[in-house]
Amino acid sequence: MQLTLWTYEGPPHVGAMRVATSMDGLHYVLHAPQGDTYADLLFTMIERRDKRPPVTYTTFQARDLGGDTADLVRTAVLEAYERFKPRAMLVGESCTAELIQDQPGSMAQGMGLPVPVVPLELPAYSRKENWGASETFYQLVRGLLAGQVPAPGSERPARDPDRRPRANLLGPSALGFHCRDDVIEISRLLESIGVDVLVVAPEGATPEDLLRIPEADFNICLYPEVARTTCKWLERSFKQPWVKTVPIGVGATREFLDEVGELAGVDVGPMKQQAASRLPWYSRSVDSTYFTGKRVFIFGDATHAVAAARISAEELGFEVVGLGTYSRELAREVRAAADRHGVEPLITDDYLEVERHVAALEPELVLGTQMERHIAKRLGIGCAVISAPFHVQDCPARYSPQMGFEGANVIFDSWVHPLTMGLEEHLLGMFREDFEFHDDAPPSHLGHAAAAEGERKAPAATTPDAGPGWDPEAEQELKKIPFFVRGKARRNTERYAAESGLERITVETLYDAKAHFGR
Ligand code: SF4
């Protein structure tokens, strides 16, 4: 175990809280010490949720350890049931409680409550938040559907041809990256090809909704970190196929449509034709040619990191120079993607290691989590956030999906704009030595009047009262500095000369000032 200031993922019971917070009619009793209530803030502060997570903590203290902590669990479960009247309950423990070995889940199951109680055993010392969310969702779905599983070997009945095909969207959850809008975007996309959405879970679902999951013709796994285990179990138990392509990016959305079309038996050709993607518009722009080959470093959860690498390389023409994830459960997918992009995969949950990689690779853009935003800021590199963990500013009020064709447009806006625009960069290189581009040149769009105005504004720095004057050779040398930093160089040199008590600025003063401020 390592002491750390930042962490990509919390302990697994935070993952369980994400599932509980996503749903209605579900309550989670967490055997945990007093300090654990901090976790409520994640939801109310980062996502601005309007209510506390539906979690009751046993909040044992040091003095309770000498007595019967199991009794605390029984009391908390009973009180939570009576107060909140949930239609299903999760009961589990946090890291410290795991050491006491009260086994709260089994204990609560034996209490004879009139609602389903799903025990959670989440090994806090070997697993983390995403695994906790995935395991909780799986145990919940499995626990509720246990009585409906068909006998082994039975066939799934064919869909009534008079009914539209229907799918479940599995995986969106509290503290997931832009999940709210992804659900809207993908539901619209499915609607446009004649597929109905039956259940969205865990976000917004009730325990009764989970009981209806098998009624859909297939499942769509929107976030493998949370729903892949459940989709696999539903496939094994209910012969329910599932869509594996995550529709982030134009290419992936088109593949997603193909996969859905095949499972639903619908023609997705027209939808692909009229896709509302702005990618062709971008690709035809002059600016896009200057982005080609921009060096990008990518780090995040596996789903978003793999998607970001594909979009970078195939849709925006960037060069992927680094790719990694903190999601150990999906490291294999990231390794495969890194292989495709010809880079070494970085699988770690140590943000200092990530920082070392970014510093060594010197990319022009970092696509990462909130952690990488800090890293990039420190290193002066443009950055866009592509994955959880994220900051409150990544929960925008406006509609901003990551998935589907509109998601690709949102991604374009948020990734490309932190970069120096290509054309801008090109013009800077082309004109930096031009005689018209100097500090005193007026903006060309203001015409001659502005030129006269510009002439009237004689360089104040050379007047006797304004401090040390410039030697003509030093002025000439100053003009060799790119115009966009020349003003700053002039001001720094004058300040340095004044502070050093010099009367004239020579070429030597110019370079001394540069060395002084560059230290
Ligand atoms: S139980 Fe674990 S998560 Fe909770 S306060 Fe203690 S160390 Fe932190």
Residues whose N, C-alpha, C, O or C-beta is under 5 A from the ligand:
A	BS01	SF4	P11 G35 D36 S94 C95 T96
